[in-house]
Amino acid sequence: MKDPSIPLLARLAVLLFMALVSACTSLDEHSWVKPGADEAKSSTDLAACREYARSEVKTQSDIDQDISASSSDPYGPAMGGATDFSTVSTEQRYRSIVNQCMLDLGYQVAR
């Protein structure tokens, strides 16, 4: 008899991995500059913007996790399953909030 909890555990592991990768690296995250702001200040402001963005997308992220956990899709998001679009949407919203926050603080994208 096949253990039905294994696909669920695999999906949860993939989601956790994606969340960690997303939190640690952001492929289209910018370098920011602001007149008078040194690297330490820029890092502190960026960390604050990231925290703000995480709080703003928390509900959406929780819903994504619930959808994934209850999905009967055997492939899940790693294989282009049903939750792919909602996860991508959450990540895009997160990045957009971080970017807007930094702009609102007076930073510009480094060129």
N, CA, C and O atoms as a GROMACS GRO file, in nm:
protein
  444
    1MET      N    1   0.084  -0.118   0.000
    1MET     CA    2   0.000   0.000   0.000
    1MET      C    3   0.088   0.125   0.000
    1MET      O    4   0.188   0.132   0.073
    2LYS      N    5   0.053   0.220  -0.080
    2LYS     CA    6   0.129   0.342  -0.095
    2LYS      C    7   0.095   0.440   0.018
    2LYS      O    8  -0.021   0.458   0.053
    3ASP      N    9   0.199   0.505   0.074
    3ASP     CA   10   0.179   0.602   0.181
    3ASP      C   11   0.139   0.736   0.120
    3ASP      O   12   0.220   0.798   0.052
    4PRO      N   13   0.013   0.782   0.143
    4PRO     CA   14  -0.032   0.907   0.081
    4PRO      C   15   0.036   1.031   0.138
    4PRO      O   16   0.026   1.138   0.078
    5SER      N   17   0.103   1.021   0.252
    5SER     CA   18   0.165   1.140   0.311
    5SER      C   19   0.296   1.179   0.243
    5SER      O   20   0.342   1.292   0.258
    6ILE      N   21   0.356   1.087   0.169
    6ILE     CA   22   0.485   1.118   0.104
    6ILE      C   23   0.471   1.229   0.001
    6ILE      O   24   0.552   1.322   0.003
    7PRO      N   25   0.373   1.226  -0.091
    7PRO     CA   26   0.362   1.338  -0.184
    7PRO      C   27   0.339   1.472  -0.112
    7PRO      O   28   0.393   1.574  -0.153
    8LEU      N   29   0.261   1.470  -0.006
    8LEU     CA   30   0.238   1.592   0.070
    8LEU      C   31   0.368   1.640   0.133
    8LEU      O   32   0.399   1.759   0.128
    9LEU      N   33   0.445   1.550   0.190
    9LEU     CA   34   0.573   1.588   0.249
    9LEU      C   35   0.669   1.640   0.143
    9LEU      O   36   0.743   1.736   0.168
   10ALA      N   37   0.668   1.579   0.027
   10ALA     CA   38   0.754   1.626  -0.082
   10ALA      C   39   0.714   1.766  -0.126
   10ALA      O   40   0.800   1.851  -0.149
   11ARG      N   41   0.584   1.790  -0.137
   11ARG     CA   42   0.536   1.924  -0.176
   11ARG      C   43   0.574   2.027  -0.071
   11ARG      O   44   0.617   2.138  -0.104
   12LEU      N   45   0.559   1.991   0.055
   12LEU     CA   46   0.594   2.085   0.162
   12LEU      C   47   0.744   2.113   0.162
   12LEU      O   48   0.786   2.226   0.186
   13ALA      N   49   0.825   2.011   0.136
   13ALA     CA   50   0.970   2.031   0.129
   13ALA      C   51   1.007   2.124   0.014
   13ALA      O   52   1.094   2.210   0.029
   14VAL      N   53   0.941   2.107  -0.099
   14VAL     CA   54   0.967   2.194  -0.214
   14VAL      C   55   0.926   2.337  -0.182
   14VAL      O   56   0.998   2.431  -0.214
   15LEU      N   57   0.811   2.355  -0.118
   15LEU     CA   58   0.766   2.489  -0.079
   15LEU      C   59   0.863   2.554   0.018
   15LEU      O   60   0.895   2.672   0.005
   16LEU      N   61   0.910   2.478   0.115
   16LEU     CA   62   1.006   2.532   0.211
   16LEU      C   63   1.134   2.572   0.140
   16LEU      O   64   1.189   2.679   0.166
   17PHE      N   65   1.182   2.488   0.051
   17PHE     CA   66   1.302   2.519  -0.025
   17PHE      C   67   1.283   2.646  -0.107
   17PHE      O   68   1.371   2.733  -0.109
   18MET      N   69   1.170   2.659  -0.175
   18MET     CA   70   1.142   2.777  -0.255
   18MET      C   71   1.135   2.902  -0.168
   18MET      O   72   1.183   3.009  -0.208
   19ALA      N   73   1.076   2.890  -0.051
   19ALA     CA   74   1.067   3.005   0.039
   19ALA      C   75   1.205   3.048   0.087
   19ALA      O   76   1.234   3.167   0.095
   20LEU      N   77   1.289   2.950   0.119
   20LEU     CA   78   1.425   2.983   0.163
   20LEU      C   79   1.506   3.048   0.051
   20LEU      O   80   1.577   3.146   0.074
   21VAL      N   81   1.495   2.994  -0.068
   21VAL     CA   82   1.567   3.052  -0.181
   21VAL      C   83   1.517   3.193  -0.207
   21VAL      O   84   1.596   3.284  -0.231
   22SER      N   85   1.387   3.211  -0.202
   22SER     CA   86   1.329   3.342  -0.226
   22SER      C   87   1.372   3.443  -0.120
   22SER      O   88   1.398   3.559  -0.150
   23ALA      N   89   1.380   3.397   0.004
   23ALA     CA   90   1.419   3.487   0.112
   23ALA      C   91   1.567   3.523   0.105
   23ALA      O   92   1.606   3.634   0.140
   24CYS      N   93   1.649   3.429   0.061
   24CYS     CA   94   1.794   3.450   0.061
   24CYS      C   95   1.844   3.519  -0.065
   24CYS      O   96   1.940   3.595  -0.061
   25THR      N   97   1.780   3.492  -0.175
   25THR     CA   98   1.823   3.552  -0.301
   25THR      C   99   1.702   3.604  -0.375
   25THR      O  100   1.596   3.543  -0.373
   26SER      N  101   1.720   3.714  -0.437
   26SER     CA  102   1.613   3.770  -0.518
   26SER      C  103   1.673   3.802  -0.654
   26SER      O  104   1.755   3.893  -0.667
   27LEU      N  105   1.632   3.726  -0.754
   27LEU     CA  106   1.696   3.736  -0.885
   27LEU      C  107   1.686   3.874  -0.947
   27LEU      O  108   1.780   3.919  -1.013
   28ASP      N  109   1.574   3.941  -0.928
   28ASP     CA  110   1.563   4.072  -0.989
   28ASP      C  111   1.562   4.182  -0.884
   28ASP      O  112   1.499   4.286  -0.904
   29GLU      N  113   1.630   4.159  -0.773
   29GLU     CA  114   1.643   4.264  -0.673
   29GLU      C  115   1.755   4.358  -0.715
   29GLU      O  116   1.855   4.316  -0.773
   30HIS      N  117   1.735   4.484  -0.686
   30HIS     CA  118   1.828   4.587  -0.732
   30HIS      C  119   1.930   4.621  -0.624
   30HIS      O  120   1.913   4.590  -0.506
   31SER      N  121   2.037   4.687  -0.669
   31SER     CA  122   2.128   4.754  -0.578
   31SER      C  123   2.077   4.896  -0.567
   31SER      O  124   2.035   4.956  -0.666
   32TRP      N  125   2.080   4.949  -0.446
   32TRP     CA  126   2.019   5.079  -0.422
   32TRP      C  127   2.124   5.181  -0.379
   32TRP      O  128   2.220   5.148  -0.309
   33VAL      N  129   2.105   5.306  -0.423
   33VAL     CA  130   2.192   5.416  -0.382
   33VAL      C  131   2.105   5.534  -0.339
   33VAL      O  132   1.994   5.555  -0.389
   34LYS      N  133   2.161   5.610  -0.245
   34LYS     CA  134   2.092   5.730  -0.197
   34LYS      C  135   2.200   5.827  -0.152
   34LYS      O  136   2.289   5.790  -0.076
   35PRO      N  137   2.193   5.950  -0.198
   35PRO     CA  138   2.292   6.048  -0.154
   35PRO      C  139   2.295   6.057  -0.001
   35PRO      O  140   2.191   6.072   0.064
   36GLY      N  141   2.413   6.047   0.055
   36GLY     CA  142   2.430   6.059   0.199
   36GLY      C  143   2.410   5.929   0.276
   36GLY      O  144   2.433   5.926   0.397
   37ALA      N  145   2.368   5.823   0.209
   37ALA     CA  146   2.346   5.695   0.278
   37ALA      C  147   2.465   5.604   0.253
   37ALA      O  148   2.499   5.575   0.138
   38ASP      N  149   2.529   5.559   0.360
   38ASP     CA  150   2.639   5.466   0.344
   38ASP      C  151   2.585   5.324   0.330
   38ASP      O  152   2.464   5.302   0.333
   39GLU      N  153   2.675   5.229   0.313
   39GLU     CA  154   2.634   5.090   0.291
   39GLU      C  155   2.556   5.034   0.410
   39GLU      O  156   2.461   4.958   0.391
   40ALA      N  157   2.595   5.070   0.530
   40ALA     CA  158   2.526   5.021   0.650
   40ALA      C  159   2.383   5.072   0.654
   40ALA      O  160   2.290   4.996   0.683
   41LYS      N  161   2.364   5.200   0.626
   41LYS     CA  162   2.229   5.258   0.626
   41LYS      C  163   2.144   5.195   0.516
   41LYS      O  164   2.027   5.164   0.538
   42SER      N  165   2.203   5.178   0.398
   42SER     CA  166   2.130   5.115   0.287
   42SER      C  167   2.087   4.973   0.323
   42SER      O  168   1.975   4.932   0.293
   43SER      N  169   2.177   4.898   0.387
   43SER     CA  170   2.145   4.761   0.428
   43SER      C  171   2.033   4.758   0.532
   43SER      O  172   1.943   4.674   0.526
   44THR      N  173   2.039   4.851   0.627
   44THR     CA  174   1.936   4.859   0.730
   44THR      C  175   1.800   4.894   0.668
   44THR      O  176   1.698   4.833   0.702
   45ASP      N  177   1.800   4.991   0.577
   45ASP     CA  178   1.674   5.029   0.512
   45ASP      C  179   1.620   4.916   0.426
   45ASP      O  180   1.499   4.892   0.425
   46LEU      N  181   1.707   4.846   0.354
   46LEU     CA  182   1.663   4.734   0.272
   46LEU      C  183   1.605   4.622   0.359
   46LEU      O  184   1.504   4.562   0.324
   47ALA      N  185   1.669   4.595   0.472
   47ALA     CA  186   1.617   4.493   0.564
   47ALA      C  187   1.478   4.532   0.617
   47ALA      O  188   1.390   4.448   0.629
   48ALA      N  189   1.460   4.660   0.647
   48ALA     CA  190   1.330   4.709   0.694
   48ALA      C  191   1.224   4.695   0.585
   48ALA      O  192   1.110   4.656   0.613
   49CYS      N  193   1.261   4.726   0.462
   49CYS     CA  194   1.166   4.713   0.351
   49CYS      C  195   1.130   4.567   0.326
   49CYS      O  196   1.015   4.535   0.297
   50ARG      N  197   1.228   4.478   0.339
   50ARG     CA  198   1.200   4.335   0.322
   50ARG      C  199   1.105   4.285   0.430
   50ARG      O  200   1.014   4.208   0.402
   51GLU      N  201   1.128   4.328   0.553
   51GLU     CA  202   1.040   4.287   0.664
   51GLU      C  203   0.898   4.339   0.641
   51GLU      O  204   0.801   4.267   0.662
   52TYR      N  205   0.889   4.464   0.598
   52TYR     CA  206   0.757   4.521   0.569
   52TYR      C  207   0.688   4.441   0.458
   52TYR      O  208   0.570   4.409   0.469
   53ALA      N  209   0.762   4.409   0.352
   53ALA     CA  210   0.704   4.332   0.241
   53ALA      C  211   0.660   4.194   0.287
   53ALA      O  212   0.553   4.147   0.247
   54ARG      N  213   0.741   4.128   0.371
   54ARG     CA  214   0.701   3.996   0.423
   54ARG      C  215   0.570   4.005   0.499
   54ARG      O  216   0.483   3.918   0.485
   55SER      N  217   0.554   4.110   0.580
   55SER     CA  218   0.430   4.124   0.657
   55SER      C  219   0.311   4.152   0.564
   55SER      O  220   0.199   4.107   0.590
   56GLU      N  221   0.336   4.224   0.455
   56GLU     CA  222   0.229   4.257   0.361
   56GLU      C  223   0.182   4.135   0.280
   56GLU      O  224   0.064   4.127   0.246
   57VAL      N  225   0.271   4.042   0.250
   57VAL     CA  226   0.233   3.926   0.168
   57VAL      C  227   0.207   3.801   0.252
   57VAL      O  228   0.182   3.694   0.197
   58LYS      N  229   0.214   3.814   0.384
   58LYS     CA  230   0.200   3.697   0.471
   58LYS      C  231   0.068   3.623   0.446
   58LYS      O  232   0.069   3.501   0.431
   59THR      N  233  -0.042   3.694   0.442
   59THR     CA  234  -0.171   3.627   0.421
   59THR      C  235  -0.174   3.555   0.288
   59THR      O  236  -0.218   3.440   0.279
   60GLN      N  237  -0.127   3.623   0.182
   60GLN     CA  238  -0.124   3.561   0.049
   60GLN      C  239  -0.033   3.439   0.050
   60GLN      O  240  -0.066   3.336  -0.010
   61SER      N  241   0.080   3.448   0.118
   61SER     CA  242   0.173   3.336   0.126
   61SER      C  243   0.111   3.219   0.202
   61SER      O  244   0.126   3.104   0.162
   62ASP      N  245   0.041   3.250   0.310
   62ASP     CA  246  -0.027   3.145   0.387
   62ASP      C  247  -0.132   3.075   0.302
   62ASP      O  248  -0.148   2.953   0.310
   63ILE      N  249  -0.204   3.151   0.222
   63ILE     CA  250  -0.305   3.092   0.133
   63ILE      C  251  -0.238   3.002   0.031
   63ILE      O  252  -0.287   2.893   0.002
   64ASP      N  253  -0.125   3.047  -0.025
   64ASP     CA  254  -0.050   2.964  -0.120
   64ASP      C  255  -0.013   2.830  -0.057
   64ASP      O  256  -0.026   2.725  -0.120
   65GLN      N  257   0.034   2.835   0.068
   65GLN     CA  258   0.073   2.712   0.137
   65GLN      C  259  -0.047   2.622   0.159
   65GLN      O  260  -0.037   2.500   0.143
   66ASP      N  261  -0.162   2.681   0.197
   66ASP     CA  262  -0.283   2.601   0.218
   66ASP      C  263  -0.328   2.535   0.088
   66ASP      O  264  -0.368   2.418   0.087
   67ILE      N  265  -0.321   2.609  -0.021
   67ILE     CA  266  -0.360   2.554  -0.151
   67ILE      C  267  -0.268   2.437  -0.186
   67ILE      O  268  -0.314   2.332  -0.231
   68SER      N  269  -0.139   2.456  -0.166
   68SER     CA  270  -0.044   2.351  -0.198
   68SER      C  271  -0.066   2.227  -0.111
   68SER      O  272  -0.061   2.114  -0.159
   69ALA      N  273  -0.090   2.250   0.016
   69ALA     CA  274  -0.108   2.137   0.108
   69ALA      C  275  -0.235   2.058   0.078
   69ALA      O  276  -0.239   1.937   0.100
   70SER      N  277  -0.337   2.126   0.026
   70SER     CA  278  -0.463   2.056  -0.002
   70SER      C  279  -0.476   2.014  -0.148
   70SER      O  280  -0.576   1.952  -0.186
   71SER      N  281  -0.377   2.047  -0.229
   71SER     CA  282  -0.383   2.014  -0.372
   71SER      C  283  -0.370   1.864  -0.393
   71SER      O  284  -0.292   1.796  -0.326
   72SER      N  285  -0.446   1.813  -0.488
   72SER     CA  286  -0.434   1.672  -0.526
   72SER      C  287  -0.340   1.656  -0.645
   72SER      O  288  -0.323   1.546  -0.697
   73ASP      N  289  -0.280   1.767  -0.688
   73ASP     CA  290  -0.187   1.764  -0.800
   73ASP      C  291  -0.061   1.688  -0.759
   73ASP      O  292   0.009   1.732  -0.668
   74PRO      N  293  -0.030   1.574  -0.822
   74PRO     CA  294   0.085   1.494  -0.780
   74PRO      C  295   0.219   1.560  -0.807
   74PRO      O  296   0.321   1.519  -0.751
   75TYR      N  297   0.223   1.660  -0.892
   75TYR     CA  298   0.349   1.723  -0.929
   75TYR      C  299   0.379   1.849  -0.850
   75TYR      O  300   0.496   1.884  -0.832
   76GLY      N  301   0.277   1.917  -0.802
   76GLY     CA  302   0.297   2.037  -0.722
   76GLY      C  303   0.370   2.146  -0.799
   76GLY      O  304   0.388   2.135  -0.920
   77PRO      N  305   0.410   2.251  -0.729
   77PRO     CA  306   0.469   2.366  -0.798
   77PRO      C  307   0.603   2.336  -0.864
   77PRO      O  308   0.638   2.402  -0.961
   78ALA      N  309   0.677   2.239  -0.815
   78ALA     CA  310   0.809   2.210  -0.872
   78ALA      C  311   0.798   2.159  -1.015
   78ALA      O  312   0.892   2.174  -1.094
   79MET      N  313   0.687   2.100  -1.049
   79MET     CA  314   0.670   2.044  -1.182
   79MET      C  315   0.564   2.120  -1.262
   79MET      O  316   0.506   2.064  -1.356
   80GLY      N  317   0.539   2.245  -1.228
   80GLY     CA  318   0.441   2.324  -1.302
   80GLY      C  319   0.299   2.294  -1.261
   80GLY      O  320   0.206   2.307  -1.340
   81GLY      N  321   0.283   2.253  -1.138
   81GLY     CA  322   0.150   2.217  -1.088
   81GLY      C  323   0.062   2.337  -1.058
   81GLY      O  324   0.095   2.450  -1.092
   82ALA      N  325  -0.048   2.310  -0.994
   82ALA     CA  326  -0.154   2.408  -0.975
   82ALA      C  327  -0.114   2.532  -0.897
   82ALA      O  328  -0.169   2.639  -0.922
   83THR      N  329  -0.021   2.523  -0.806
   83THR     CA  330   0.010   2.638  -0.720
   83THR      C  331   0.121   2.725  -0.776
   83THR      O  332   0.159   2.824  -0.711
   84ASP      N  333   0.175   2.693  -0.892
   84ASP     CA  334   0.283   2.772  -0.951
   84ASP      C  335   0.248   2.920  -0.964
   84ASP      O  336   0.326   3.006  -0.925
   85PHE      N  337   0.132   2.950  -1.020
   85PHE     CA  338   0.096   3.087  -1.048
   85PHE      C  339   0.076   3.169  -0.921
   85PHE      O  340   0.117   3.285  -0.916
   86SER      N  341   0.014   3.111  -0.818
   86SER     CA  342  -0.008   3.188  -0.696
   86SER      C  343   0.124   3.214  -0.625
   86SER      O  344   0.142   3.322  -0.567
   87THR      N  345   0.217   3.120  -0.627
   87THR     CA  346   0.347   3.140  -0.564
   87THR      C  347   0.426   3.248  -0.636
   87THR      O  348   0.486   3.334  -0.572
   88VAL      N  349   0.425   3.245  -0.768
   88VAL     CA  350   0.495   3.347  -0.847
   88VAL      C  351   0.433   3.483  -0.820
   88VAL      O  352   0.505   3.582  -0.805
   89SER      N  353   0.302   3.490  -0.814
   89SER     CA  354   0.233   3.615  -0.788
   89SER      C  355   0.273   3.673  -0.652
   89SER      O  356   0.294   3.793  -0.640
   90THR      N  357   0.283   3.588  -0.552
   90THR     CA  358   0.324   3.632  -0.419
   90THR      C  359   0.467   3.686  -0.422
   90THR      O  360   0.495   3.790  -0.362
   91GLU      N  361   0.556   3.617  -0.491
   91GLU     CA  362   0.696   3.662  -0.500
   91GLU      C  363   0.706   3.795  -0.574
   91GLU      O  364   0.782   3.883  -0.535
   92GLN      N  365   0.629   3.809  -0.682
   92GLN     CA  366   0.630   3.935  -0.757
   92GLN      C  367   0.577   4.049  -0.671
   92GLN      O  368   0.632   4.159  -0.673
   93ARG      N  369   0.472   4.023  -0.596
   93ARG     CA  370   0.417   4.126  -0.509
   93ARG      C  371   0.518   4.165  -0.401
   93ARG      O  372   0.534   4.283  -0.370
   94TYR      N  373   0.587   4.066  -0.345
   94TYR     CA  374   0.690   4.091  -0.245
   94TYR      C  375   0.798   4.184  -0.302
   94TYR      O  376   0.832   4.285  -0.240
   95ARG      N  377   0.851   4.149  -0.419
   95ARG     CA  378   0.956   4.230  -0.481
   95ARG      C  379   0.908   4.372  -0.512
   95ARG      O  380   0.980   4.469  -0.493
   96SER      N  381   0.784   4.381  -0.559
   96SER     CA  382   0.727   4.512  -0.591
   96SER      C  383   0.717   4.599  -0.466
   96SER      O  384   0.746   4.719  -0.471
   97ILE      N  385   0.677   4.541  -0.355
   97ILE     CA  386   0.666   4.616  -0.229
   97ILE      C  387   0.803   4.661  -0.181
   97ILE      O  388   0.820   4.775  -0.137
   98VAL      N  389   0.903   4.571  -0.188
   98VAL     CA  390   1.039   4.608  -0.147
   98VAL      C  391   1.088   4.724  -0.233
   98VAL      O  392   1.140   4.823  -0.181
   99ASN      N  393   1.073   4.713  -0.364
   99ASN     CA  394   1.118   4.818  -0.455
   99ASN      C  395   1.050   4.951  -0.426
   99ASN      O  396   1.116   5.055  -0.420
  100GLN      N  397   0.919   4.948  -0.408
  100GLN     CA  398   0.846   5.072  -0.382
  100GLN      C  399   0.887   5.133  -0.248
  100GLN      O  400   0.898   5.255  -0.235
  101CYS      N  401   0.909   5.050  -0.150
  101CYS     CA  402   0.953   5.096  -0.018
  101CYS      C  403   1.086   5.169  -0.030
  101CYS      O  404   1.103   5.278   0.027
  102MET      N  405   1.181   5.110  -0.102
  102MET     CA  406   1.312   5.174  -0.118
  102MET      C  407   1.300   5.306  -0.194
  102MET      O  408   1.366   5.404  -0.160
  103LEU      N  409   1.216   5.308  -0.296
  103LEU     CA  410   1.194   5.433  -0.370
  103LEU      C  411   1.133   5.539  -0.278
  103LEU      O  412   1.172   5.656  -0.282
  104ASP      N  413   1.038   5.497  -0.195
  104ASP     CA  414   0.973   5.590  -0.102
  104ASP      C  415   1.072   5.646   0.002
  104ASP      O  416   1.053   5.756   0.052
  105LEU      N  417   1.175   5.569   0.032
  105LEU     CA  418   1.279   5.616   0.125
  105LEU      C  419   1.383   5.705   0.057
  105LEU      O  420   1.477   5.752   0.122
  106GLY      N  421   1.367   5.728  -0.071
  106GLY     CA  422   1.456   5.817  -0.142
  106GLY      C  423   1.572   5.751  -0.214
  106GLY      O  424   1.663   5.819  -0.261
  107TYR      N  425   1.569   5.618  -0.224
  107TYR     CA  426   1.675   5.545  -0.294
  107TYR      C  427   1.646   5.541  -0.443
  107TYR      O  428   1.531   5.555  -0.487
  108GLN      N  429   1.750   5.522  -0.519
  108GLN     CA  430   1.740   5.499  -0.663
  108GLN      C  431   1.814   5.370  -0.695
  108GLN      O  432   1.905   5.329  -0.623
  109VAL      N  433   1.773   5.309  -0.805
  109VAL     CA  434   1.840   5.187  -0.849
  109VAL      C  435   1.981   5.224  -0.896
  109VAL      O  436   1.998   5.316  -0.977
  110ALA      N  437   2.081   5.153  -0.844
  110ALA     CA  438   2.220   5.179  -0.885
  110ALA      C  439   2.238   5.136  -1.030
  110ALA      O  440   2.185   5.034  -1.073
  111ARG      N  441   2.310   5.213  -1.104
  111ARG     CA  442   2.331   5.181  -1.245
  111ARG      C  443   2.473   5.141  -1.270
  111ARG      O  444   2.510   5.110  -1.384
   0.00000   0.00000   0.00000
